[in-house]
Amino acid sequence: MKDYLVIQIRDLAETGEGKAFCDAVRDGFSCPKNDDITGFLRDNAVDFARRHVSVTHLVLDPA
């Protein structure tokens, strides 16, 4: 089974390094199959996580 890195956006958004990483992932993310997912991650996920409105996890392939 392949190992993935799972990170909660709120945990990232609380540090300077994490915020920069989160911004880079957000700006580079694209989901061609569902534009709503792309829009949510880019426009709302970090703000919603900071305000405890929703919880969003990034699942990353470390390879």
C-alpha positions in Angstrom: 0.0 0.0 0.0 1.3 3.4 -0.9 2.0 5.9 1.9 0.6 9.4 1.5 1.1 12.5 3.6 -2.2 13.9 5.0 -2.1 17.5 6.3 -4.9 19.6 7.7 -5.0 23.0 6.1 -5.7 24.7 9.5 -2.4 23.3 10.9 -0.5 24.8 7.9 -2.2 28.1 8.0 -1.0 28.8 11.6 2.7 29.1 10.7 4.6 31.3 8.2 6.2 28.4 6.4 2.9 26.5 6.4 1.0 29.5 5.0 3.6 29.8 2.1 3.3 26.1 1.4 -0.5 26.3 1.5 -0.6 29.3 -0.8 1.7 27.4 -3.3 -0.5 24.3 -3.2 -3.6 26.4 -3.6 -2.3 28.4 -6.5 -1.1 25.3 -8.3 -4.1 23.0 -7.6 -6.4 22.0 -10.4 -9.2 19.5 -10.6 -10.2 19.2 -14.3 -13.0 16.8 -13.4 -14.7 19.2 -11.0 -14.2 23.0 -11.1 -16.1 23.4 -7.8 -13.3 21.6 -6.0 -10.7 23.8 -7.6 -12.7 26.9 -6.7 -13.3 25.8 -3.1 -9.6 25.0 -2.5 -8.4 28.3 -4.1 -11.1 30.6 -2.8 -12.4 29.3 0.5 -10.6 26.4 2.1 -8.0 28.3 4.1 -10.4 31.0 5.3 -13.0 28.4 6.3 -10.4 26.4 8.2 -9.2 29.5 10.1 -12.8 30.3 11.1 -13.5 26.6 11.9 -16.3 26.5 9.3 -14.9 23.4 7.6 -12.0 21.0 7.8 -10.0 20.4 4.7 -7.1 18.0 4.4 -4.4 17.9 1.7 -3.4 14.4 0.7 0.0 14.5 -0.8 2.1 11.9 -2.6 5.6 12.5 -1.1 7.3 10.8 -4.1 
